[in-house]
Amino acid sequence: MAKPQFFLFLSLEIISTTALVVLGQSSSGDSMTPNNSLIDGQTLISAGGVFQLGFFSPDQDSENGYLGIWYYNRPPG
């Protein structure tokens, strides 16, 4: 008969692996892959949460769009 420690270890291993897979698929706020695209209204926020990258237009009537980087969460000081 298997020891209870083995079942505890196996359960923790399964939970850890599942959590890593789920978190790895859902957290991509600061990176892109070749299959991703960034369109108007979408932004990327830096890993530290300080900067934001995205497309913008200077005014609503402008046909020109620009790629910019600006403060998302400006550090104090």
C-alpha positions in Angstrom: 0.0 0.0 0.0 1.3 3.5 -0.9 2.2 5.9 1.8 0.1 9.0 2.4 3.2 11.2 1.7 3.4 9.9 -1.8 -0.2 10.9 -2.5 0.4 14.3 -1.0 3.5 14.8 -3.2 1.7 13.6 -6.3 -1.3 15.9 -5.6 1.0 18.9 -5.1 2.9 18.1 -8.3 -0.3 18.0 -10.3 -1.6 21.2 -8.9 1.7 23.0 -9.4 2.0 21.8 -13.0 -1.6 22.8 -13.8 -1.1 26.3 -12.3 2.1 26.9 -14.3 0.3 25.9 -17.5 -2.7 28.1 -16.9 -0.7 31.1 -15.7 1.8 30.8 -18.6 -1.1 31.0 -21.1 -2.9 33.9 -19.5 -0.2 36.3 -18.6 1.1 38.1 -21.7 0.6 41.7 -20.9 4.2 42.8 -21.6 5.2 40.7 -24.5 4.1 39.7 -28.0 4.8 36.8 -30.3 5.0 36.9 -34.1 1.4 35.6 -34.2 0.0 38.5 -32.1 -0.9 42.0 -33.4 -1.5 45.3 -31.7 -4.3 47.5 -33.0 -5.6 50.9 -32.2 -6.9 50.9 -28.6 -4.7 48.1 -27.5 -1.5 48.6 -25.5 1.4 46.8 -23.9 2.3 47.6 -20.4 5.9 47.1 -19.3 6.8 44.3 -16.8 7.4 46.9 -14.1 4.2 48.7 -14.8 5.9 52.0 -15.5 5.6 52.3 -19.3 2.8 51.7 -21.9 3.3 51.2 -25.6 0.5 51.7 -28.1 -0.9 53.5 -31.2 -2.5 56.9 -30.9 -3.8 59.8 -33.0 -3.2 63.4 -32.0 -6.9 64.2 -32.6 -10.0 62.4 -33.7 -10.1 63.9 -37.2 -6.5 62.9 -38.0 -5.9 60.0 -40.4 -2.4 59.6 -39.1 -1.6 57.2 -36.4 1.6 57.1 -34.3 3.3 54.5 -32.2 4.2 55.9 -28.8 5.6 55.0 -25.4 4.4 57.0 -22.4 4.2 56.7 -18.6 1.5 54.2 -17.4 2.3 54.4 -13.7 4.7 57.2 -13.2 7.1 56.6 -10.3 7.0 59.1 -7.5 9.6 61.8 -7.4 
